[in-house]
């Protein structure tokens, strides 16, 4: 009915082949909440699934929150328009990695999309608006093939240091960028490695 490559119900994950690279689902746990939350990047379905209690998730459980799609049953590229060439402030395109910062905000490696405010604070809101964009001037900006300080082309993995710095692996430019807080949209990287 929804014309997807797999049956999408809100409890399954799909790998993705994107720009000649293969990406498997990736998980992060939010330890700032009680109970701890589990987020899974589902690159093949262009979404993030959130589970309210990471301690009790069992195989086959349905997610409690979906991010990047209009509902649990779709896999639109850059939802709601299904246009891979037009990023939106609500949709995702093959999100490859997730991380949670010290405040419980969810960060997504997705062609420049940035953190989402604590998604479980409003689980009924299917349109989690991006608060901040790292690696691009805005959420609607398409990536640039030219390597620039702070501009990402294909972010595939993200993590936080103990000091709260954001590390992003940019596979298209064969490098890792470090961004130091305070974070703001369009900021340059503090350090370029590689």
C-alpha positions as CSV (number, residue, x, y, z in Angstrom):
1,X,0.0,0.0,0.0
2,X,2.8,2.5,0.8
3,X,5.1,1.3,-2.0
4,X,8.1,0.6,0.2
5,X,10.8,-2.0,-0.3
6,X,9.9,-3.6,3.0
7,X,6.8,-3.9,5.2
8,X,7.0,-0.8,7.4
9,X,5.1,-1.0,10.7
10,X,7.3,0.9,13.2
11,X,9.3,-2.1,14.5
12,X,11.7,-3.0,11.7
13,X,15.0,-1.6,10.3
14,X,16.5,-1.5,6.9
15,X,20.0,-0.9,5.7
16,X,20.6,1.5,2.9
17,X,22.9,1.8,-0.1
18,X,23.6,5.5,-0.6
19,X,26.1,7.0,-3.0
20,X,27.8,3.6,-3.3
21,X,28.1,3.1,0.4
22,X,26.2,0.7,2.6
23,X,24.8,1.8,5.9
24,X,23.3,-0.5,8.6
25,X,21.0,0.8,11.4
26,X,22.8,2.5,14.3
27,X,21.6,3.0,17.9
28,X,22.2,5.4,20.8
29,X,20.9,5.4,24.3
30,X,19.7,8.6,26.2
31,X,21.0,8.1,29.7
32,X,19.8,11.6,30.7
33,X,16.2,10.3,30.9
34,X,14.6,7.9,33.4
35,X,13.9,5.4,32.0
36,X,16.7,5.5,29.5
37,X,15.5,6.0,25.9
38,X,16.7,4.0,22.8
39,X,17.0,5.7,19.4
40,X,17.7,3.7,16.3
41,X,18.8,5.3,13.0
42,X,16.9,3.4,10.2
43,X,18.7,4.5,7.0
44,X,16.8,2.3,4.6
45,X,13.5,3.8,5.8
46,X,14.7,7.4,6.1
47,X,13.7,7.7,9.8
48,X,14.7,7.4,13.4
49,X,12.7,5.1,15.7
50,X,12.5,5.9,19.4
51,X,11.7,3.5,22.2
52,X,10.5,4.8,25.6
53,X,12.4,2.3,27.8
54,X,15.7,0.9,26.4
55,X,15.8,-1.6,29.2
56,X,12.7,-3.4,28.2
57,X,12.9,-3.4,24.4
58,X,12.3,-6.9,22.9
59,X,12.5,-8.2,19.3
60,X,9.3,-7.3,17.5
61,X,8.4,-4.3,19.8
62,X,6.9,-1.3,18.1
63,X,8.6,2.0,18.5
64,X,7.0,4.8,20.6
65,X,8.2,7.7,18.4
66,X,9.0,8.0,14.7
67,X,11.2,10.9,13.5
68,X,11.6,12.0,9.9
69,X,8.4,10.5,8.5
70,X,4.7,11.5,8.5
71,X,3.8,8.2,10.2
72,X,5.3,4.8,11.1
73,X,4.4,3.3,7.7
74,X,6.3,5.4,5.2
75,X,9.9,5.8,4.1
76,X,9.8,9.0,2.1
77,X,13.1,10.7,1.2
78,X,13.1,14.1,2.9
79,X,9.5,13.7,4.0
80,X,6.9,14.9,3.3
81,X,7.9,15.6,-0.3
82,X,9.8,12.4,-1.2
83,X,12.5,14.4,-3.0
84,X,16.1,13.2,-2.4
85,X,17.4,16.5,-3.8
86,X,15.4,18.8,-1.5
87,X,16.3,18.6,2.2
88,X,13.5,19.6,4.6
89,X,13.5,20.7,8.2
90,X,11.3,17.7,9.1
91,X,12.4,14.8,6.9
92,X,15.5,12.6,6.8
93,X,17.5,11.0,4.0
94,X,19.3,7.8,5.0
95,X,20.2,8.8,8.6
96,X,23.3,6.9,9.3
97,X,24.1,7.6,13.0
98,X,22.5,9.0,16.1
99,X,23.9,10.4,19.3
100,X,22.5,12.0,22.5
101,X,24.1,15.1,24.1
102,X,24.3,15.8,27.9
103,X,20.9,17.6,27.8
104,X,19.1,14.7,26.1
105,X,18.8,16.2,22.7
106,X,19.0,13.8,19.8
107,X,21.6,14.5,17.1
108,X,21.4,12.8,13.7
109,X,24.0,12.4,11.0
110,X,21.9,13.0,7.9
111,X,23.4,15.2,5.2
112,X,23.8,18.1,7.6
113,X,20.7,17.8,9.7
114,X,21.3,18.5,13.4
115,X,19.8,18.0,16.8
116,X,16.2,17.5,17.6
117,X,14.8,18.7,21.0
118,X,14.2,15.9,23.3
119,X,11.8,13.9,21.1
120,X,9.9,12.1,23.9
121,X,8.9,15.5,25.4
122,X,6.2,15.6,22.7
123,X,5.8,12.0,21.4
124,X,2.6,12.8,19.5
125,X,4.4,15.4,17.4
126,X,5.2,13.5,14.2
127,X,7.0,16.6,12.8
128,X,10.0,17.0,15.1
129,X,11.5,20.2,13.8
130,X,15.3,20.5,13.6
131,X,16.5,23.0,16.1
132,X,20.0,23.4,14.8
133,X,22.0,22.5,11.6
134,X,25.7,21.6,11.7
135,X,27.5,21.3,8.4
136,X,25.2,23.4,6.3
137,X,23.8,26.9,6.4
138,X,20.2,25.7,6.9
139,X,18.1,22.5,7.0
140,X,16.9,23.1,3.4
141,X,20.4,23.5,2.0
142,X,21.8,20.7,-0.2
143,X,25.3,19.6,0.5
144,X,28.3,20.9,-1.5
145,X,30.9,18.6,-3.0
146,X,33.6,21.2,-2.2
147,X,35.3,20.6,1.1
148,X,35.0,23.7,3.3
149,X,35.7,24.3,7.0
150,X,32.6,23.1,8.7
151,X,30.6,22.0,5.6
152,X,29.7,18.4,5.5
153,X,28.9,16.3,2.4
154,X,28.2,12.8,3.7
155,X,28.2,12.6,7.5
156,X,28.1,9.0,8.4
157,X,28.9,8.9,12.1
158,X,28.7,11.3,15.1
159,X,29.8,11.2,18.7
160,X,30.3,13.5,21.6
161,X,33.5,13.9,23.6
162,X,33.5,14.1,27.4
163,X,33.8,17.8,27.0
164,X,30.7,18.1,24.9
165,X,32.4,18.6,21.6
166,X,30.7,17.1,18.5
167,X,32.8,14.8,16.2
168,X,31.4,14.1,12.7
169,X,32.9,11.6,10.2
170,X,32.5,13.1,6.7
171,X,33.1,10.2,4.4
172,X,32.8,12.1,1.2
173,X,35.7,14.3,2.1
174,X,37.7,11.6,4.0
175,X,37.9,13.5,7.2
176,X,36.5,14.1,10.7
177,X,35.4,17.5,11.9
178,X,35.2,18.7,15.5
179,X,32.7,21.3,16.5
180,X,33.0,23.0,19.9
181,X,30.1,24.4,21.8
182,X,28.3,26.7,21.9
183,X,26.7,25.3,18.8
184,X,24.9,27.4,16.2
185,X,23.5,26.9,12.7
186,X,26.1,27.2,10.0
187,X,29.1,27.3,12.3
188,X,32.6,26.3,11.1
189,X,34.4,23.3,12.5
190,X,37.0,24.0,15.2
191,X,39.3,21.2,14.1
192,X,39.6,19.3,10.8
193,X,41.3,15.8,11.0
194,X,42.4,14.1,7.9
